[in-house]
Amino acid sequence: MNLIYAALAFLMALIFGFVGVTRVGSWLIERRNPPIGEFADIDGARIHYVHVPAPANAELPPIVFIHGASANLRDQMLPLRPLLEGRAEMLFLDRPGHGWSGRGTTNENPSAQANTIAALMDHLGIRNAVIVGHSFGGLVTSAFGREHPDKTLGLVFLAPATHPWPGGATAWYYDLTTMPVLGWLFSETLTYPAGALQMADATTCVFSPNKVPDNYLSSASIPLVLRPTAFRANATDVAGLYRYALATAPRYAEIKAPTVVISGDRDKVVYAHIHSVGLARDIAGAELVWVHNLGHKPDWIATDLTVGAIEKVAGKNIDLQAMARTVEARIAGDAYGAGRCADIKVPQAELAPT
C-alpha cells in the first residue's frame, strides 16, 4: 500500500511540476510576444487586430488577411504588409482563440469565425474587401465568401485546406486535446515542453523544401500557440476541419467572387491536389496557380505572386502564370528538410475530378 501511495505522490508531483513549467513558459512567451495592435469586443470575443488605414490615393481595395492554424496575425503581416503599405487599407487579425484574441463562446467553427471577421469589418467601417486566407484560414475564407458575398470583392487562397481528404485524419495530439478532462490535462502539462522541443523541426517541414526565413519563429510569434488556451483553440479548429469540410465543400459553387488559388506541388502539410484542385473546380472562374518546388508557405516564399493574386482579383491585368514561373526559377534548387520531411502522397483515384 505504501508503494501505491508513493507512486501516486510521485505522479501528482510530476503533474504539478509540468503545470508549473507550462505556466512559467507561457508567461515568458507572453512577455516576449506582447500584443501589437488594438482590441475590439465582437459578440463577446476580445479580438486583437492591426488595422492599416487606406491612404488617400489607394490603388487597391481593402484587404483582410486570415492566418492559418498554429499562427497569428504576424504570420501574414510580416511578409505582406511591406509590399502593400500605401496601396491599400489592410486588416490583420488574430483568429478567435489565437494570438491575443479571445475565443468567445460562438467561434468553434469556420463559419462562426467568418461572422466574427465580418462584424470586425463593420466595426472598423470596412464595407467590402479582398479576403486572403492561408491553410486553415482558407477554410474560413471559403465560409466568408459563401456567407458574406456582399462584403467580398475577391478571394485569394494560399495553400488552403478546404476539402475532405483520404481518411480525414489529423495529428493524434489534436484529437487528444479536444477530449474532456484528459485533453485539458494534456494541454496544461505537456504541450508546452513537448511543443517547444519539436517546434523548430515542425516548422522546417511546414516550409520544406523551401528555407525557413531567419528568425521566423520569434519574429512571427509562433510560440504563442503553445499556451494551453491557445493550443486548445487550435486543436478544436484542426480536429473539426474534416467534418466541416465534408459538410460545406458541396456549397463552394455558391461563391461568385473572383478567386485565385496558389499552391505548391511540394506541400507537406495539406493535400494540395485535393484542396486546391477542388476549389478551382468548384468555384466558377477560379484560377489555379501551381508553383513547382513550393511548400506550404506561399505568403513567405512567393510574396510577389501573392500580391499579384490580390491585384488580379481586384481587377488588374496580371499574368499570374508568368509570375509563378519566376518564383519557380528562384526556388528551383531548394531542398531544405530533405530526408526529414515526407511528401504527401495522394492515391491516383483521389486525383480524378468528381
Buried (B, 14 or more C-beta within 10 A) or exposed (E): EEEEEEEEEEEEEEBEEBBEBBBEBBEEBBEEBEBBBEBBEBBEBBBBBBBBEBEEEBEBBBBBBBBBBBBBBBBBBBBBBEEBEEBBBBBBBBBBBBBBBBBBEBBBBBBBBBBBBBBBBEBBEBEBBBBBBBBBBBBBBBBBBBBBEEBBBBBBBBBBBBBBBEEEEBEEBBBBBBEEEEBBBBBBBBBBBBBBEEBEEBBBBBBBBBBBBEEBEEEBBBBBBBBBBBBBBBBBBBBBBBEBBEEBBEEBEBBEBBBBBBBBBBBBBBBBBBBBBBBBBBBEEBBBBBBBBBBBBBBBBBBEBBBBBBBBBBEEEBEBEEBBEEBBEBBEEBEBBEEEBEEBEBEEEBEEEE
